[in-house]
Amino acid sequence: MLPDKQLTHLSRFLSLVLRHKPETIGIELDNNGWTDIGILIEKFKDHGTEINLEILNHIVATNTKKRFAFDVTGTKIRASQGHSVGIDPGYTTEKPPELLFHGTAEKSVTSILEHGLYKQKRQHVHLSMDREVAKAVGQRHGKPVVLRVLSGKMFSDNFTFYLSDNGVWLTDHVPAEYLELL
């Protein structure tokens, strides 16, 4: 198996290709974000990046955020969520828990508490069931701050929620009145 540093690099590149820029290696995603594994491996090689099924299986199985998933046939792969390209992941509406969490950087808090959470370049706002996971997400952007999302109240007010393959809760927008600073 490859060293951890190489696996991390491959995982990040795979995330870029499957979530944001499939054209980087010349693949196409279907309407639900899936692409053929054989073609993916071939296009990685054409791009000068070696990856094989064993490495791909390892990345999917060991990614701590479960960013990737195989289809039931084991012949296709997609990113679990976080796409900036236009796909329909095929999620069904689900009732969220009463509270969810969102991690952000301290520098963004004032604006968020005034305007709410927007999906920005992604298809959805990402929310976590776990405060520590939200904090870790916020740390990627600076000093972390965790916001409590009154998701149960939002749902009763007819906001739509989805649960991604990797357990991330998704919604289109969280208005400021449903946010609390922890």
Steps between C-alpha positions, in 0.01 A plus 500: 500500500607858443634726776236706685617824340441360149162356600395838641606671177304245291194538724507879464543474124214249482285742700582782257410281201179346641366811678614800302697451179450169318633668187845514666557143384234487230227297667127561511272452797149370440195687633554351846876563514614147415786411266631165379795377710687353201478827309601696812814288546585532128452879503710535817780313318461718188532801730828361638360382832523130579205349681360148491197320642687391815601859579153629417342239729740602778422872459124438506521264799736708713396859428405631843227723356363225274518746210460231233263212433477211257168410340334168584663332198848615601563637151437871565623756751385846609565761765249465784426873516660840459462536125536834330407343164133464412389150593201351676633256760153347525458553873154481648363752748560393860400636838813627674574481871384798707851650503783492251832685497701705255868582536641820360786742552472777757539762226171385338278494809370858490385468140348155557304613806368794297425328168492127575685212335511475123628217285751728326652304207368165622159347442405501869590634843678223694395426857625249754334300776821528701638817656862377481472422130360850442792648696749306286334636186522853636871457578575462129416867449650667809411517868196270525154597618210259523144608433195308619237459228136468610438240232190351661335843498614557141349167395168583670512831309521304173872515427634198314785284632693211349742254655801426281659157461766593753269640770524870418169685524425726205262790446480793260522788749489561873343838584661687788200453730574124512860550615646524850861573591649241735 
